[in-house]
């Protein structure tokens, strides 16, 4: 029995033509590969070298997306206001019970650590991963810990309003100063020498903006968690 199978000439010609076509395309691609590929990361690194910021993400959030960041803060404020209005009722039941001794004691040790870590994330946001939003949420988590561990604990509403107002007005004012001085909203008008990159006092207005954003986010998130946990004594 003859198992040998003859391949038609047309099939062999098709394989040969396909091989020639593939080799031709590869040759064209290899001859036209650029010697240096420009990417978005390269452009960010160039901008970092001019702004004196070691964290490229910070440059994007504060420099490129200044208006977007302002909008995100406004959205968070609206969410906090909406939650406060929905829960502003005298018919809420008192379900917040006294926590146990272990939680109360542990919260006293953990709260300063959480606050310190949140402040660190805010201040060093222009040098390492982190920033105002992350630091603000960490601080709000510390407030949440005290709220669930101490029945009588409450952040005064006047303090939250003061912090929110200060942070919001400061953000807009710094942005407008940059618009007047450099014709760009949130323009980096403070000195930011490239030789100081990596130091705490570098980046011009960018670390200041992150601290302001952290205060704004922390106060608003603290108000949200407090409104969600707080209950009225009236039934």
C-alpha distance (Angstrom), angle and dihedral (degrees) to the residues before:
residue distance angle dihedral
X1 . . .
X2 3.76 . .
X3 3.83 111.2 .
X4 3.78 94.6 177.1
X5 3.78 112.2 117.3
X6 3.74 122.3 -159.3
X7 3.80 117.0 -136.0
X8 3.77 113.6 -138.1
X9 3.78 116.6 -113.2
X10 3.79 91.3 -124.1
X11 3.82 91.3 58.0
X12 3.81 92.6 50.8
X13 3.77 90.0 48.1
X14 3.82 89.8 52.2
X15 3.82 92.0 51.8
X16 3.80 91.1 48.7
X17 3.82 92.7 48.7
X18 3.81 91.2 48.7
X19 3.81 91.7 50.4
X20 3.80 91.3 50.3
X21 3.82 90.5 49.0
X22 3.82 93.0 50.1
X23 3.80 92.8 47.4
X24 3.80 90.7 49.1
X25 3.82 92.3 52.0
X26 3.80 91.9 47.5
X27 3.78 90.6 49.6
X28 3.80 91.7 51.7
X29 3.81 91.6 48.4
X30 3.80 93.5 48.1
X31 3.80 92.2 49.8
X32 3.81 92.9 50.3
X33 3.81 100.1 46.2
X34 3.83 107.3 124.4
X35 3.77 116.3 -120.2
X36 3.82 90.7 -131.9
X37 3.79 123.1 28.2
X38 3.80 113.6 -146.5
X39 3.81 113.3 -146.2
X40 3.77 136.3 176.9
X41 3.79 87.9 -105.1
X42 3.79 90.6 60.6
X43 3.79 90.6 53.6
X44 3.80 90.9 49.0
X45 3.78 90.9 51.2
X46 3.80 89.6 51.6
X47 3.80 90.0 51.1
X48 3.80 91.1 47.5
X49 3.77 89.3 54.7
X50 3.80 90.1 55.4
X51 3.81 97.1 42.0
X52 3.80 96.0 42.3
X53 3.81 93.9 -126.9
X54 3.79 121.0 137.7
X55 3.83 95.9 -162.5
X56 3.82 112.7 73.1
X57 3.82 92.4 -164.2
X58 3.79 89.9 59.6
X59 3.78 90.4 53.6
X60 3.80 90.5 54.2
X61 3.82 95.6 46.2
X62 3.79 97.5 44.7
X63 3.79 104.2 26.4
X64 3.82 106.0 32.7
X65 3.81 97.6 26.6
X66 3.78 102.5 38.3
X67 3.81 94.2 130.2
X68 3.81 90.9 43.0
X69 3.79 90.7 53.8
X70 3.80 89.6 50.4
X71 3.80 89.1 51.2
X72 3.80 92.3 49.4
X73 3.79 90.3 52.7
X74 3.81 89.8 49.6
X75 3.82 90.9 50.9
X76 3.80 90.7 51.2
X77 3.80 90.1 49.8
X78 3.81 91.4 51.2
X79 3.81 90.4 49.1
X80 3.81 91.0 50.4
X81 3.80 91.2 47.6
X82 3.80 92.1 48.5
X83 3.80 93.4 50.7
X84 3.79 90.5 48.3
X85 3.80 92.1 51.1
X86 3.80 93.7 47.1
X87 3.80 93.1 49.6
X88 3.80 95.5 41.9
X89 3.75 95.8 106.9
X90 3.80 134.3 123.2
X91 3.80 92.5 -144.0
X92 3.79 97.2 72.7
X93 3.77 115.3 122.3
X94 3.76 122.9 -122.1
X95 3.82 103.0 -111.8
X96 3.80 99.3 146.8
X97 3.79 104.8 108.7
X98 3.79 128.9 -170.9
X99 3.80 111.4 -89.1
X100 3.78 124.7 -130.4
X101 3.78 125.7 -89.9
X102 3.81 94.9 -104.8
X103 3.81 93.8 56.5
X104 3.79 92.6 45.9
X105 3.80 92.5 50.2
X106 3.80 94.8 43.9
X107 3.80 92.3 48.9
X108 3.81 90.8 57.4
X109 3.81 89.9 57.8
X110 3.80 97.2 39.2
X111 3.81 99.2 44.9
X112 3.84 96.3 69.1
X113 3.81 90.2 46.0
X114 3.80 92.1 50.5
X115 3.79 92.0 47.6
X116 3.80 91.9 48.0
X117 3.80 91.8 49.5
X118 3.81 91.7 48.3
X119 3.80 91.7 51.1
X120 3.81 90.0 47.4
X121 3.82 91.6 52.6
X122 3.81 90.4 50.6
X123 3.80 97.4 46.6
X124 3.81 95.7 43.5
X125 3.80 95.7 41.2
X126 3.81 92.4 109.5
X127 3.81 91.4 54.2
X128 3.80 103.7 40.3
X129 3.83 140.4 9.9
X130 3.78 108.7 -56.5
X131 3.77 136.5 60.3
X132 3.77 144.1 167.2
X133 3.79 99.0 -43.6
X134 3.80 94.7 48.3
X135 3.80 94.0 43.3
X136 3.79 92.1 47.4
X137 3.80 92.5 52.3
X138 3.82 90.7 48.7
X139 3.80 90.5 53.0
X140 3.81 90.1 48.1
X141 3.81 88.7 53.1
X142 3.82 88.5 57.2
X143 3.79 89.6 52.7
X144 3.80 88.9 49.0
X145 3.81 89.9 53.4
X146 3.80 91.5 55.5
X147 3.79 91.7 45.1
X148 3.79 93.7 55.8
X149 3.80 95.0 40.2
X150 3.82 100.5 44.9
X151 3.77 118.2 46.4
X152 3.81 95.3 -160.2
X153 3.81 96.7 44.4
X154 3.78 115.8 114.4
X155 3.79 134.1 157.1
X156 3.82 108.0 -128.2
X157 3.79 111.3 -109.9
X158 3.81 90.8 -134.8
X159 3.82 90.5 59.1
X160 3.81 92.2 51.5
X161 3.81 91.6 47.9
X162 3.81 90.8 48.7
X163 3.82 92.6 50.9
X164 3.81 93.0 45.7
X165 3.78 92.9 48.6
X166 3.79 93.5 46.6
X167 3.81 93.2 48.9
X168 3.81 95.3 44.8
X169 3.79 95.4 47.3
X170 3.82 92.4 44.2
X171 3.81 92.2 51.8
X172 3.79 93.0 51.3
X173 3.81 93.7 43.9
X174 3.81 93.3 51.0
X175 3.79 89.7 47.5
X176 3.80 91.8 50.9
X177 3.81 92.3 47.8
X178 3.79 88.6 54.6
X179 3.80 89.1 48.9
X180 3.80 91.6 53.1
X181 3.81 97.1 42.4
X182 3.82 101.6 37.2
X183 3.83 101.7 16.0
X184 3.83 88.9 -116.8
X185 3.79 128.8 101.9
X186 3.82 107.1 -112.9
X187 3.79 89.5 8.6
X188 3.79 110.5 177.6
X189 3.80 97.6 -112.5
X190 3.81 96.7 160.1
X191 3.84 121.0 87.9
X192 3.83 111.5 -84.1
X193 3.77 108.4 173.0
X194 3.81 113.4 -168.2
X195 3.80 89.5 -136.7
X196 3.82 88.6 68.3
X197 3.81 94.9 55.7
X198 3.78 110.1 135.3
X199 3.79 94.1 27.2
X200 3.78 123.3 112.0
X201 3.80 92.6 -119.5
X202 3.80 95.8 57.0
X203 3.77 137.5 97.9
X204 3.81 97.5 58.7
X205 3.80 110.8 -126.0
X206 3.81 95.3 -5.5
X207 3.85 97.3 88.2
X208 3.80 89.1 43.8
X209 3.80 90.1 53.1
X210 3.79 90.9 50.0
X211 3.81 91.6 51.7
X212 3.81 90.3 49.9
X213 3.81 91.5 48.4
X214 3.81 89.6 48.7
X215 3.81 91.7 53.3
X216 3.80 90.7 48.1
X217 3.80 95.5 47.3
X218 3.80 93.9 41.8
X219 3.80 93.8 51.7
X220 3.81 94.0 45.4
X221 3.81 94.7 45.7
X222 3.80 88.8 46.0
X223 3.80 89.4 53.6
X224 3.81 90.8 49.1
X225 3.80 95.2 52.1
X226 3.79 91.4 43.1
X227 3.79 92.2 52.1
X228 3.79 90.8 48.0
X229 3.80 93.7 50.6
X230 3.79 101.9 33.0
X231 3.79 115.0 95.2
X232 3.75 130.7 -173.9
X233 3.79 122.1 -119.3
X234 3.78 89.6 -134.3
X235 3.79 114.5 97.8
